[in-house]
Amino acid sequence: MRNIQVSELDRRAVEDQDVEIVERKGLGHPDSLCDGIAEEVSRALSRLYLDRVGKVLHYNTDETQLAAGSASPAFGGGELLEPVYVLIVGRATKKYQGRTLPVERTALEAARSYLNETVPELDVGTDVVLDARLGEGSGDLQEVFGEDDAQVPEANDTSFGVGHAPLTETERIVLEAERELNGSYAADHPELGPDVKIMGKREGDAIDITVAAAMVDAYVADMDDYLASVDRVEAFVSDLATSYTDREVHVQVNTADDAEEGSIYLTTSGTSAEQGDDGSVGRGNRANGLITPNRPMSMEATSGKNPVNHIGKIYNLLSTDIAEAVVEEVDGIRDLQVRLLSQIGRPIDRPHVADAQVVTAEGVAVSDVEAEMIEIVDERLANVTDVTRRVIEGELSTF
């Protein structure tokens, strides 16, 4: 039997709390760029190993760093003055059974491809300097990684992952607003850069959404055009919010702007990485895409870690998956948080403890839902290796 615990959560559901704070750093934010690069490199290395040796070997690329460049934006188009520097740092198996594997070249190709797609206004090679420093992994951890494909992998660390469900209205607005701004909206409005950061604050039934939206100077003719672009983003987010809540919502965009002084969020590339804003893996969104101080969070960086036995990745993704599955399949749950704790060397399908804490709806006791919850948690743990496949195939987002 797996050690699965179900108990009542000793607090009000987040949706019922007086104050809620939620944040999401968009795809072009320097921290998110590091997350995205690290994860793209991770998937590329997994595919390299599978193609060349038939299985994923030991690696981690979760220490990617970004040092900001500088730029001189101007209406109609400015210029980059100093390039952004990206350093891919980690560990990777470079030799296997006498074969040397091109891990650093693979990493650089993956990073270049990701940046070209995510920040098209940056010319990789001119505006961005890419570097890779991948050392060999620890012998002890390579041994824990294991050679027997038939066995469930053993945890590489004593660590934990945290997930929760369902998302509150504020969480959903913050998450979907950034996704839509960097999706359908940006496709029709090239002046909006990918560096979109959204902060949500709810006090009682009043939700305030603050958006920081980097505008691309080449697509902005003058100050009036810039202000109109800001107004369009505000209207878009306001309309989107009404589909997720009946609460009162106020949206403000680029609140630090001082148009009279000419101080506005105008960029040449669409990211603050050109203006002194550095980045690191794991300093932004958690595995579910949000930063949620009203809930417990793991400080582990999910992006870039290997998807076979690294708990910092697997248990954060799995705990979120478990929480979402339980809420979808079991009636009477208002708030759920799941914590999975590993022990180094222990099979990852048998955590040290799987702890599910729940706030039930009025008239529903924890005992009414406990058996169903345990069954779902047990089933997801039994199929934990499916997380590895879904990560490599790009089905799961890590930030």
PEHU-V447731 format. One record per backbone hydrogen bond with DSSP energy under -1.0 kcal/mol. CO is the residue of the C=O (numbers start at 1). NH is the residue of the N-H. E is the energy in kcal/mol with one decimal. If there is no record, write none. Layout:
BEGIN
((CO & NH & E) (CO & NH & E))
END
This chain:
BEGIN
((2 & 4 & -1.7) (3 & 354 & -2.7) (5 & 356 & -3.2) (7 & 358 & -2.3) (9 & 11 & -2.1) (13 & 16 & -1.9) (14 & 17 & -1.1) (18 & 204 & -2.9) (20 & 202 & -2.8) (22 & 200 & -3.9) (23 & 291 & -2.6) (24 & 198 & -2.7) (26 & 29 & -1.8) (29 & 33 & -2.9) (30 & 34 & -1.8) (31 & 35 & -2.1) (32 & 36 & -3.2) (33 & 37 & -2.7) (34 & 38 & -2.6) (35 & 39 & -2.3) (36 & 40 & -2.4) (37 & 41 & -2.7) (38 & 42 & -2.1) (39 & 43 & -2.4) (40 & 44 & -2.1) (41 & 45 & -2.5) (42 & 46 & -2.2) (43 & 47 & -2.4) (44 & 48 & -2.3) (45 & 49 & -2.6) (46 & 50 & -2.5) (47 & 51 & -2.6) (48 & 52 & -2.6) (49 & 53 & -2.9) (49 & 54 & -1.0) (58 & 93 & -1.5) (60 & 91 & -2.7) (64 & 281 & -1.4) (65 & 87 & -2.6) (66 & 279 & -2.2) (67 & 85 & -2.7) (69 & 276 & -1.2) (70 & 81 & -2.5) (70 & 82 & -1.9) (72 & 79 & -1.3) (74 & 77 & -2.8) (79 & 72 & -3.0) (82 & 70 & -1.7) (84 & 129 & -3.2) (85 & 67 & -3.2) (86 & 131 & -2.1) (87 & 65 & -2.6) (88 & 133 & -3.2) (89 & 63 & -1.4) (90 & 135 & -2.4) (91 & 60 & -2.9) (94 & 101 & -3.4) (96 & 99 & -1.9) (99 & 96 & -2.5) (101 & 103 & -2.1) (102 & 106 & -2.1) (103 & 107 & -2.4) (104 & 108 & -2.4) (105 & 109 & -2.4) (106 & 110 & -2.1) (107 & 111 & -2.4) (108 & 112 & -2.5) (109 & 113 & -2.2) (110 & 114 & -2.3) (111 & 115 & -2.4) (112 & 116 & -2.3) (113 & 117 & -1.7) (114 & 118 & -2.6) (115 & 119 & -2.7) (119 & 122 & -2.1) (123 & 126 & -1.8) (123 & 127 & -3.2) (123 & 128 & -1.2) (127 & 84 & -2.9) (128 & 125 & -2.3) (129 & 86 & -3.0) (131 & 88 & -3.0) (133 & 90 & -1.5) (135 & 92 & -2.9) (138 & 142 & -2.3) (139 & 143 & -1.8) (140 & 144 & -2.0) (141 & 145 & -2.1) (148 & 151 & -1.1) (153 & 348 & -2.6) (155 & 345 & -2.8) (159 & 342 & -3.3) (161 & 340 & -2.4) (163 & 338 & -2.9) (165 & 336 & -2.1) (168 & 172 & -2.5) (169 & 173 & -2.3) (170 & 174 & -2.3) (171 & 175 & -2.5) (172 & 176 & -2.7) (173 & 177 & -2.4) (174 & 178 & -1.5) (175 & 179 & -1.9) (176 & 180 & -2.8) (177 & 181 & -2.5) (178 & 182 & -2.5) (180 & 185 & -2.4) (181 & 186 & -1.2) (183 & 187 & -1.7) (185 & 189 & -1.3) (189 & 192 & -2.0) (191 & 216 & -3.2) (194 & 28 & -2.5) (194 & 196 & -1.8) (195 & 214 & -1.8) (196 & 26 & -1.4) (197 & 212 & -3.0) (198 & 24 & -2.3) (199 & 210 & -3.0) (200 & 22 & -2.6) (201 & 208 & -3.4) (202 & 20 & -2.2) (203 & 206 & -2.0) (205 & 248 & -1.4) (206 & 203 & -2.6) (207 & 250 & -2.8) (208 & 201 & -2.5) (209 & 252 & -2.6) (210 & 199 & -2.6) (211 & 254 & -3.1) (212 & 197 & -2.4) (214 & 193 & -3.3) (215 & 267 & -3.4) (216 & 219 & -1.7) (217 & 76 & -2.0) (217 & 220 & -1.8) (220 & 76 & -1.6) (222 & 226 & -2.3) (223 & 227 & -2.8) (224 & 228 & -2.1) (225 & 229 & -2.0) (226 & 230 & -2.2) (227 & 231 & -2.2) (228 & 232 & -2.0) (229 & 233 & -1.8) (230 & 234 & -2.2) (231 & 235 & -2.4) (232 & 236 & -2.3) (233 & 237 & -2.5) (234 & 238 & -2.2) (235 & 239 & -2.4) (236 & 240 & -2.4) (237 & 241 & -2.4) (238 & 242 & -1.1) (240 & 243 & -1.5) (241 & 244 & -1.8) (241 & 245 & -1.1) (248 & 207 & -3.1) (250 & 209 & -3.2) (252 & 211 & -3.0) (254 & 257 & -1.7) (258 & 263 & -2.2) (263 & 258 & -3.4) (264 & 266 & -1.9) (265 & 215 & -2.1) (267 & 217 & -3.5) (270 & 195 & -2.1) (271 & 274 & -1.4) (272 & 275 & -1.9) (272 & 277 & -1.5) (273 & 69 & -2.5) (279 & 66 & -2.5) (280 & 283 & -1.2) (286 & 289 & -2.3) (290 & 286 & -2.3) (291 & 23 & -2.0) (292 & 295 & -2.1) (304 & 61 & -2.7) (309 & 156 & -2.0) (310 & 313 & -1.6) (310 & 314 & -2.5) (311 & 315 & -1.6) (313 & 317 & -2.1) (314 & 318 & -3.0) (315 & 319 & -2.4) (316 & 320 & -1.3) (317 & 321 & -2.2) (318 & 322 & -2.9) (319 & 323 & -2.3) (320 & 324 & -2.3) (321 & 325 & -2.3) (322 & 326 & -2.7) (323 & 327 & -2.2) (324 & 328 & -1.9) (325 & 329 & -2.1) (326 & 330 & -2.5) (332 & 361 & -2.5) (335 & 359 & -3.2) (336 & 165 & -2.0) (337 & 357 & -2.7) (338 & 163 & -2.3) (339 & 355 & -3.2) (340 & 161 & -2.2) (341 & 352 & -2.2) (341 & 353 & -1.2) (343 & 346 & -2.6) (346 & 155 & -2.8) (347 & 350 & -1.9) (353 & 341 & -2.5) (354 & 5 & -3.2) (355 & 339 & -2.8) (356 & 7 & -2.2) (357 & 337 & -2.5) (358 & 9 & -2.7) (359 & 334 & -2.8) (359 & 335 & -1.7) (361 & 364 & -2.2) (365 & 368 & -1.2) (366 & 369 & -1.2) (366 & 370 & -1.5) (369 & 373 & -2.3) (370 & 374 & -2.6) (371 & 375 & -2.1) (372 & 376 & -1.9) (373 & 377 & -2.6) (374 & 378 & -2.8) (375 & 379 & -2.1) (376 & 380 & -2.5) (377 & 381 & -2.3) (378 & 382 & -2.3) (379 & 383 & -1.1) (381 & 384 & -1.7) (383 & 386 & -1.9) (384 & 387 & -1.9) (385 & 389 & -1.2) (386 & 390 & -2.4) (387 & 391 & -2.3) (388 & 392 & -2.2) (389 & 393 & -2.2) (390 & 395 & -2.8) (391 & 394 & -1.4))
END
